[in-house]
């Protein structure tokens, strides 16, 4: 319990830095004046193994609203968390190789989305990554490099093509015993979208939703100006940026090697695992940030594009509508897709803005 408490307060401190980072960069009015942005109503709580922060820029927001948002996220957790034995996804996993399991419409939707990105990325993103996640244990005490036989055994249980969906019955079946769906790479994005929907339905049109760095910038600032969103420096603690951009009504989600990792025998092992090799993806990328409209898409895409690598990831993004990306490499080079040119401002002199080789 003591370790969990230390982790919570550490995350809380980092979150407060991120909040200042997001909304404190620019308080100027659209006409060039200095009219300050009104103080938001805010709350933070722990769920999805991270700190969730909601900042609503509307005096009508009440404690009841924040409580309803908190309850909403906990319902989502009970549906899609692989770590809760009673969740809908856990029941699907427990029945792997045996039977189909009926789930709620919303859980079915998230699994459909995860399967879609598994198919689009040709398995670079794979929603059945669960056995590998359990084996490595990255982010938990006891994380370690698995043995080759254990890795080989886990890899036989990973194949998105063995996820069978019956949309008419809202049933999910895993074809092989031992398979496990893991929605960790897409679940926070889905939750951000659900929170945004709640806010809009309650006529809150200006807010920052932050799920451990998964950002949804809802609407615009109360003064009508755009939000300033910083892109995290993958070599530094949260709150240190490589650059920033202006957005309104957009979500920005980053996957990177700095988020969860451990070091064994001097080697850094991060949490983005390859369904092909069983090891953390190693392609010279430090992070990928996706900018788009739906956070569930940004979440799934950030992992998919990271796994694909710089050039293939760029081609993948170019084939999608209304999706932009920022790539940061291990040698501190930054690449942005065409739609961000003129908007992304590189602010860290340790990094270099570069052009893609196929441009």
KAGIFEN-V366747 format. One record per helix or strand of 2 or more residues. SS is the DSSP state (H for helix, E for strand). FROM is the first residue (numbers start at 0). TO is the last residue. If there is no record, write none. Layout:
BEGIN
ss = (SS SS)
from = (FROM FROM)
to = (TO TO)
END
This chain:
BEGIN
ss = (H E E H H E H H H H E E H E E E E E E E E H H E E H E E)
from = (1 40 49 62 87 100 104 129 147 159 162 170 186 206 213 226 240 249 260 266 284 294 309 323 332 337 344 351)
to = (22 46 55 79 93 101 119 135 154 161 165 173 200 210 217 231 246 255 263 269 291 307 317 328 335 339 345 353)
END
